[in-house]
Amino acid sequence: MIYKVSYVVVDGSHPGAIINEDRPPSVGDRIRFNGEQFEVVEVIDLLPPRENFAYVHATCEPIQESG
């Protein structure tokens, strides 16, 4: 199964991305776009899976890296 995931960043600090994934995202997952790290806070199935594809929306928040 291929998961086409639409990642949207809550505060608009990053335009997000649409990425093909081997597994669906889960709340609490961390993902990196262009060197910035984000945490998934919400996951919604957009459409029922068809053939070998599933369409998923994931809302993310920036992670403030300490150090």
Gaussian input, Z-matrix of N, CA and C with variables (Angstrom, degrees):
# hf/3-21g

backbone

0 1
 N
 C     1     B1
 C     2     B2     1     A1
 N     3     B3     2     A2     1     D1
 C     4     B4     3     A3     2     D2
 C     5     B5     4     A4     3     D3
 N     6     B6     5     A5     4     D4
 C     7     B7     6     A6     5     D5
 C     8     B8     7     A7     6     D6
 N     9     B9     8     A8     7     D7
 C    10    B10     9     A9     8     D8
 C    11    B11    10    A10     9     D9
 N    12    B12    11    A11    10    D10
 C    13    B13    12    A12    11    D11
 C    14    B14    13    A13    12    D12
 N    15    B15    14    A14    13    D13
 C    16    B16    15    A15    14    D14
 C    17    B17    16    A16    15    D15
 N    18    B18    17    A17    16    D16
 C    19    B19    18    A18    17    D17
 C    20    B20    19    A19    18    D18
 N    21    B21    20    A20    19    D19
 C    22    B22    21    A21    20    D20
 C    23    B23    22    A22    21    D21
 N    24    B24    23    A23    22    D22
 C    25    B25    24    A24    23    D23
 C    26    B26    25    A25    24    D24
 N    27    B27    26    A26    25    D25
 C    28    B28    27    A27    26    D26
 C    29    B29    28    A28    27    D27
 N    30    B30    29    A29    28    D28
 C    31    B31    30    A30    29    D29
 C    32    B32    31    A31    30    D30
 N    33    B33    32    A32    31    D31
 C    34    B34    33    A33    32    D32
 C    35    B35    34    A34    33    D33
 N    36    B36    35    A35    34    D34
 C    37    B37    36    A36    35    D35
 C    38    B38    37    A37    36    D36
 N    39    B39    38    A38    37    D37
 C    40    B40    39    A39    38    D38
 C    41    B41    40    A40    39    D39
 N    42    B42    41    A41    40    D40
 C    43    B43    42    A42    41    D41
 C    44    B44    43    A43    42    D42
 N    45    B45    44    A44    43    D43
 C    46    B46    45    A45    44    D44
 C    47    B47    46    A46    45    D45
 N    48    B48    47    A47    46    D46
 C    49    B49    48    A48    47    D47
 C    50    B50    49    A49    48    D48
 N    51    B51    50    A50    49    D49
 C    52    B52    51    A51    50    D50
 C    53    B53    52    A52    51    D51
 N    54    B54    53    A53    52    D52
 C    55    B55    54    A54    53    D53
 C    56    B56    55    A55    54    D54
 N    57    B57    56    A56    55    D55
 C    58    B58    57    A57    56    D56
 C    59    B59    58    A58    57    D57
 N    60    B60    59    A59    58    D58
 C    61    B61    60    A60    59    D59
 C    62    B62    61    A61    60    D60
 N    63    B63    62    A62    61    D61
 C    64    B64    63    A63    62    D62
 C    65    B65    64    A64    63    D63
 N    66    B66    65    A65    64    D64
 C    67    B67    66    A66    65    D65
 C    68    B68    67    A67    66    D66
 N    69    B69    68    A68    67    D67
 C    70    B70    69    A69    68    D68
 C    71    B71    70    A70    69    D69
 N    72    B72    71    A71    70    D70
 C    73    B73    72    A72    71    D71
 C    74    B74    73    A73    72    D72
 N    75    B75    74    A74    73    D73
 C    76    B76    75    A75    74    D74
 C    77    B77    76    A76    75    D75
 N    78    B78    77    A77    76    D76
 C    79    B79    78    A78    77    D77
 C    80    B80    79    A79    78    D78
 N    81    B81    80    A80    79    D79
 C    82    B82    81    A81    80    D80
 C    83    B83    82    A82    81    D81
 N    84    B84    83    A83    82    D82
 C    85    B85    84    A84    83    D83
 C    86    B86    85    A85    84    D84
 N    87    B87    86    A86    85    D85
 C    88    B88    87    A87    86    D86
 C    89    B89    88    A88    87    D87
 N    90    B90    89    A89    88    D88
 C    91    B91    90    A90    89    D89
 C    92    B92    91    A91    90    D90
 N    93    B93    92    A92    91    D91
 C    94    B94    93    A93    92    D92
 C    95    B95    94    A94    93    D93
 N    96    B96    95    A95    94    D94
 C    97    B97    96    A96    95    D95
 C    98    B98    97    A97    96    D96
 N    99    B99    98    A98    97    D97
 C   100   B100    99    A99    98    D98
 C   101   B101   100   A100    99    D99
 N   102   B102   101   A101   100   D100
 C   103   B103   102   A102   101   D101
 C   104   B104   103   A103   102   D102
 N   105   B105   104   A104   103   D103
 C   106   B106   105   A105   104   D104
 C   107   B107   106   A106   105   D105
 N   108   B108   107   A107   106   D106
 C   109   B109   108   A108   107   D107
 C   110   B110   109   A109   108   D108
 N   111   B111   110   A110   109   D109
 C   112   B112   111   A111   110   D110
 C   113   B113   112   A112   111   D111
 N   114   B114   113   A113   112   D112
 C   115   B115   114   A114   113   D113
 C   116   B116   115   A115   114   D114
 N   117   B117   116   A116   115   D115
 C   118   B118   117   A117   116   D116
 C   119   B119   118   A118   117   D117
 N   120   B120   119   A119   118   D118
 C   121   B121   120   A120   119   D119
 C   122   B122   121   A121   120   D120
 N   123   B123   122   A122   121   D121
 C   124   B124   123   A123   122   D122
 C   125   B125   124   A124   123   D123
 N   126   B126   125   A125   124   D124
 C   127   B127   126   A126   125   D125
 C   128   B128   127   A127   126   D126
 N   129   B129   128   A128   127   D127
 C   130   B130   129   A129   128   D128
 C   131   B131   130   A130   129   D129
 N   132   B132   131   A131   130   D130
 C   133   B133   132   A132   131   D131
 C   134   B134   133   A133   132   D132
 N   135   B135   134   A134   133   D133
 C   136   B136   135   A135   134   D134
 C   137   B137   136   A136   135   D135
 N   138   B138   137   A137   136   D136
 C   139   B139   138   A138   137   D137
 C   140   B140   139   A139   138   D138
 N   141   B141   140   A140   139   D139
 C   142   B142   141   A141   140   D140
 C   143   B143   142   A142   141   D141
 N   144   B144   143   A143   142   D142
 C   145   B145   144   A144   143   D143
 C   146   B146   145   A145   144   D144
 N   147   B147   146   A146   145   D145
 C   148   B148   147   A147   146   D146
 C   149   B149   148   A148   147   D147
 N   150   B150   149   A149   148   D148
 C   151   B151   150   A150   149   D149
 C   152   B152   151   A151   150   D150
 N   153   B153   152   A152   151   D151
 C   154   B154   153   A153   152   D152
 C   155   B155   154   A154   153   D153
 N   156   B156   155   A155   154   D154
 C   157   B157   156   A156   155   D155
 C   158   B158   157   A157   156   D156
 N   159   B159   158   A158   157   D157
 C   160   B160   159   A159   158   D158
 C   161   B161   160   A160   159   D159
 N   162   B162   161   A161   160   D160
 C   163   B163   162   A162   161   D161
 C   164   B164   163   A163   162   D162
 N   165   B165   164   A164   163   D163
 C   166   B166   165   A165   164   D164
 C   167   B167   166   A166   165   D165
 N   168   B168   167   A167   166   D166
 C   169   B169   168   A168   167   D167
 C   170   B170   169   A169   168   D168
 N   171   B171   170   A170   169   D169
 C   172   B172   171   A171   170   D170
 C   173   B173   172   A172   171   D171
 N   174   B174   173   A173   172   D172
 C   175   B175   174   A174   173   D173
 C   176   B176   175   A175   174   D174
 N   177   B177   176   A176   175   D175
 C   178   B178   177   A177   176   D176
 C   179   B179   178   A178   177   D177
 N   180   B180   179   A179   178   D178
 C   181   B181   180   A180   179   D179
 C   182   B182   181   A181   180   D180
 N   183   B183   182   A182   181   D181
 C   184   B184   183   A183   182   D182
 C   185   B185   184   A184   183   D183
 N   186   B186   185   A185   184   D184
 C   187   B187   186   A186   185   D185
 C   188   B188   187   A187   186   D186
 N   189   B189   188   A188   187   D187
 C   190   B190   189   A189   188   D188
 C   191   B191   190   A190   189   D189
 N   192   B192   191   A191   190   D190
 C   193   B193   192   A192   191   D191
 C   194   B194   193   A193   192   D192
 N   195   B195   194   A194   193   D193
 C   196   B196   195   A195   194   D194
 C   197   B197   196   A196   195   D195
 N   198   B198   197   A197   196   D196
 C   199   B199   198   A198   197   D197
 C   200   B200   199   A199   198   D198

   B1=1.4545
   B2=1.5258
   B3=1.2993
   B4=1.4594
   B5=1.5216
   B6=1.3324
   B7=1.4604
   B8=1.5218
   B9=1.3141
   B10=1.4624
   B11=1.5220
   B12=1.3425
   B13=1.4604
   B14=1.5225
   B15=1.3332
   B16=1.4469
   B17=1.5254
   B18=1.3270
   B19=1.4651
   B20=1.5246
   B21=1.3368
   B22=1.4557
   B23=1.5236
   B24=1.3477
   B25=1.4627
   B26=1.5216
   B27=1.3509
   B28=1.4611
   B29=1.5236
   B30=1.3177
   B31=1.4664
   B32=1.5306
   B33=1.3112
   B34=1.4550
   B35=1.5223
   B36=1.3276
   B37=1.4643
   B38=1.5234
   B39=1.3083
   B40=1.4619
   B41=1.5231
   B42=1.3296
   B43=1.4649
   B44=1.5282
   B45=1.3513
   B46=1.4568
   B47=1.5122
   B48=1.3236
   B49=1.4628
   B50=1.5168
   B51=1.3127
   B52=1.4675
   B53=1.5203
   B54=1.3406
   B55=1.4601
   B56=1.5204
   B57=1.3310
   B58=1.4622
   B59=1.5197
   B60=1.3287
   B61=1.4662
   B62=1.5281
   B63=1.3426
   B64=1.4681
   B65=1.5298
   B66=1.3419
   B67=1.4613
   B68=1.5147
   B69=1.3212
   B70=1.4632
   B71=1.5234
   B72=1.3359
   B73=1.4532
   B74=1.5295
   B75=1.3222
   B76=1.4673
   B77=1.5189
   B78=1.3178
   B79=1.4626
   B80=1.5277
   B81=1.3256
   B82=1.4566
   B83=1.5161
   B84=1.3376
   B85=1.4664
   B86=1.5197
   B87=1.3190
   B88=1.4625
   B89=1.5154
   B90=1.3345
   B91=1.4565
   B92=1.5270
   B93=1.3147
   B94=1.4653
   B95=1.5292
   B96=1.3511
   B97=1.4631
   B98=1.5206
   B99=1.3148
   B100=1.4696
   B101=1.5249
   B102=1.3181
   B103=1.4553
   B104=1.5203
   B105=1.3299
   B106=1.4629
   B107=1.5264
   B108=1.3377
   B109=1.4593
   B110=1.5281
   B111=1.3462
   B112=1.4586
   B113=1.5260
   B114=1.3347
   B115=1.4636
   B116=1.5230
   B117=1.3244
   B118=1.4612
   B119=1.5347
   B120=1.3473
   B121=1.4658
   B122=1.5262
   B123=1.3412
   B124=1.4687
   B125=1.5225
   B126=1.3253
   B127=1.4709
   B128=1.5253
   B129=1.3243
   B130=1.4718
   B131=1.5240
   B132=1.3365
   B133=1.4673
   B134=1.5246
   B135=1.3394
   B136=1.4602
   B137=1.5205
   B138=1.3250
   B139=1.4629
   B140=1.5188
   B141=1.3186
   B142=1.4601
   B143=1.5294
   B144=1.3268
   B145=1.4644
   B146=1.5261
   B147=1.3387
   B148=1.4652
   B149=1.5069
   B150=1.3213
   B151=1.4563
   B152=1.5245
   B153=1.3308
   B154=1.4646
   B155=1.5340
   B156=1.3501
   B157=1.4575
   B158=1.5189
   B159=1.3444
   B160=1.4632
   B161=1.5242
   B162=1.3222
   B163=1.4641
   B164=1.5162
   B165=1.3490
   B166=1.4548
   B167=1.5305
   B168=1.3358
   B169=1.4609
   B170=1.5231
   B171=1.3374
   B172=1.4606
   B173=1.5265
   B174=1.3227
   B175=1.4558
   B176=1.5230
   B177=1.3375
   B178=1.4683
   B179=1.5216
   B180=1.3320
   B181=1.4560
   B182=1.5234
   B183=1.3346
   B184=1.4581
   B185=1.5288
   B186=1.3157
   B187=1.4608
   B188=1.5218
   B189=1.3023
   B190=1.4649
   B191=1.5185
   B192=1.3268
   B193=1.4609
   B194=1.5055
   B195=1.3306
   B196=1.4627
   B197=1.5206
   B198=1.3026
   B199=1.4448
   B200=1.4424
   A1=108.69
   A2=116.14
   A3=122.58
   A4=107.72
   A5=116.08
   A6=121.98
   A7=108.34
   A8=116.41
   A9=121.13
   A10=105.60
   A11=114.90
   A12=119.99
   A13=110.03
   A14=115.52
   A15=122.76
   A16=107.42
   A17=116.27
   A18=121.70
   A19=108.72
   A20=116.82
   A21=122.49
   A22=108.02
   A23=116.07
   A24=121.22
   A25=108.58
   A26=115.90
   A27=123.58
   A28=113.15
   A29=118.26
   A30=120.35
   A31=113.43
   A32=117.54
   A33=120.94
   A34=114.46
   A35=117.23
   A36=120.74
   A37=112.34
   A38=116.49
   A39=122.53
   A40=107.07
   A41=118.80
   A42=119.76
   A43=114.48
   A44=117.81
   A45=119.90
   A46=111.03
   A47=115.65
   A48=119.47
   A49=109.85
   A50=115.30
   A51=122.13
   A52=105.44
   A53=115.35
   A54=120.93
   A55=110.14
   A56=117.09
   A57=121.29
   A58=108.17
   A59=116.57
   A60=122.54
   A61=109.08
   A62=115.68
   A63=121.66
   A64=112.61
   A65=116.08
   A66=120.59
   A67=107.98
   A68=117.88
   A69=119.30
   A70=110.34
   A71=117.53
   A72=119.94
   A73=109.92
   A74=115.80
   A75=122.86
   A76=108.63
   A77=116.41
   A78=120.87
   A79=108.09
   A80=115.95
   A81=121.67
   A82=114.11
   A83=117.54
   A84=120.11
   A85=109.35
   A86=115.21
   A87=121.08
   A88=108.38
   A89=114.68
   A90=120.85
   A91=108.53
   A92=115.82
   A93=121.08
   A94=109.00
   A95=115.54
   A96=122.88
   A97=107.16
   A98=117.62
   A99=122.35
   A100=112.74
   A101=117.21
   A102=121.07
   A103=115.40
   A104=118.22
   A105=121.76
   A106=108.89
   A107=116.75
   A108=120.62
   A109=110.28
   A110=115.10
   A111=122.57
   A112=109.78
   A113=115.49
   A114=121.09
   A115=109.26
   A116=116.62
   A117=122.23
   A118=108.65
   A119=115.90
   A120=120.92
   A121=113.19
   A122=116.68
   A123=120.07
   A124=108.56
   A125=116.25
   A126=121.79
   A127=108.17
   A128=115.79
   A129=121.44
   A130=108.63
   A131=117.07
   A132=121.55
   A133=107.46
   A134=116.39
   A135=119.98
   A136=112.97
   A137=116.16
   A138=122.53
   A139=108.24
   A140=117.78
   A141=118.26
   A142=109.73
   A143=118.24
   A144=120.53
   A145=111.25
   A146=115.82
   A147=122.25
   A148=108.16
   A149=114.77
   A150=121.32
   A151=108.93
   A152=118.19
   A153=120.24
   A154=111.84
   A155=117.95
   A156=121.33
   A157=111.68
   A158=114.61
   A159=121.85
   A160=106.25
   A161=116.33
   A162=121.73
   A163=108.55
   A164=115.94
   A165=121.58
   A166=109.62
   A167=115.70
   A168=122.34
   A169=107.97
   A170=117.17
   A171=121.70
   A172=109.05
   A173=115.98
   A174=121.72
   A175=108.05
   A176=116.98
   A177=122.06
   A178=110.67
   A179=114.61
   A180=122.31
   A181=108.25
   A182=117.51
   A183=119.60
   A184=110.59
   A185=116.42
   A186=122.44
   A187=107.14
   A188=115.90
   A189=120.63
   A190=107.82
   A191=115.68
   A192=120.20
   A193=110.02
   A194=115.95
   A195=120.20
   A196=109.77
   A197=115.53
   A198=117.38
   A199=110.39
   D1=136.46
   D2=174.25
   D3=-108.03
   D4=128.35
   D5=178.95
   D6=-103.26
   D7=115.54
   D8=175.13
   D9=-89.81
   D10=107.90
   D11=-172.21
   D12=-107.77
   D13=125.49
   D14=173.21
   D15=-94.39
   D16=108.96
   D17=178.21
   D18=-94.66
   D19=125.46
   D20=178.57
   D21=-122.60
   D22=130.87
   D23=179.77
   D24=-91.83
   D25=125.74
   D26=-172.77
   D27=-53.36
   D28=-49.38
   D29=-172.39
   D30=-87.00
   D31=1.44
   D32=178.42
   D33=73.97
   D34=10.54
   D35=-179.13
   D36=-71.01
   D37=-14.08
   D38=178.09
   D39=-141.90
   D40=142.74
   D41=-177.95
   D42=-70.89
   D43=-7.96
   D44=-178.75
   D45=81.54
   D46=-164.88
   D47=-176.56
   D48=-166.42
   D49=161.11
   D50=169.00
   D51=-115.84
   D52=118.45
   D53=-173.20
   D54=-129.68
   D55=137.41
   D56=171.65
   D57=-79.66
   D58=128.96
   D59=-178.12
   D60=-124.22
   D61=155.43
   D62=176.80
   D63=-84.25
   D64=-18.18
   D65=178.24
   D66=-140.55
   D67=156.48
   D68=-179.54
   D69=-73.84
   D70=150.58
   D71=176.12
   D72=-71.65
   D73=158.04
   D74=176.40
   D75=-130.75
   D76=152.63
   D77=175.09
   D78=-56.85
   D79=133.18
   D80=-178.41
   D81=97.76
   D82=-17.23
   D83=176.27
   D84=-61.81
   D85=150.75
   D86=174.95
   D87=-113.98
   D88=139.69
   D89=-179.94
   D90=-135.70
   D91=150.47
   D92=-178.28
   D93=-117.66
   D94=128.30
   D95=172.73
   D96=-119.58
   D97=124.37
   D98=174.55
   D99=46.67
   D100=42.35
   D101=176.36
   D102=85.16
   D103=-6.05
   D104=177.73
   D105=-101.74
   D106=143.59
   D107=-177.12
   D108=-107.63
   D109=140.24
   D110=-177.79
   D111=-133.37
   D112=154.46
   D113=176.67
   D114=-114.74
   D115=134.30
   D116=178.55
   D117=-74.87
   D118=126.57
   D119=-179.12
   D120=-113.83
   D121=-12.21
   D122=179.60
   D123=-157.49
   D124=141.16
   D125=177.85
   D126=-132.68
   D127=131.23
   D128=179.86
   D129=-133.78
   D130=131.50
   D131=172.13
   D132=-74.99
   D133=125.38
   D134=-177.93
   D135=-82.37
   D136=-39.69
   D137=-179.04
   D138=-142.11
   D139=156.78
   D140=172.17
   D141=-62.75
   D142=145.78
   D143=178.13
   D144=-56.63
   D145=143.30
   D146=176.94
   D147=-130.60
   D148=130.50
   D149=-179.11
   D150=50.63
   D151=-113.28
   D152=-176.63
   D153=-110.06
   D154=20.31
   D155=-176.56
   D156=-126.39
   D157=143.67
   D158=171.37
   D159=-129.53
   D160=143.65
   D161=-177.60
   D162=-114.13
   D163=123.36
   D164=-170.80
   D165=-133.26
   D166=143.90
   D167=173.39
   D168=-110.04
   D169=133.63
   D170=177.21
   D171=-128.54
   D172=123.24
   D173=176.14
   D174=-91.59
   D175=134.33
   D176=-175.53
   D177=-125.94
   D178=157.44
   D179=172.52
   D180=-124.10
   D181=145.67
   D182=176.24
   D183=-64.17
   D184=147.11
   D185=175.06
   D186=-104.72
   D187=123.83
   D188=177.53
   D189=-82.86
   D190=109.73
   D191=-179.51
   D192=-80.80
   D193=126.50
   D194=178.45
   D195=-85.95
   D196=154.40
   D197=175.65
   D198=135.02

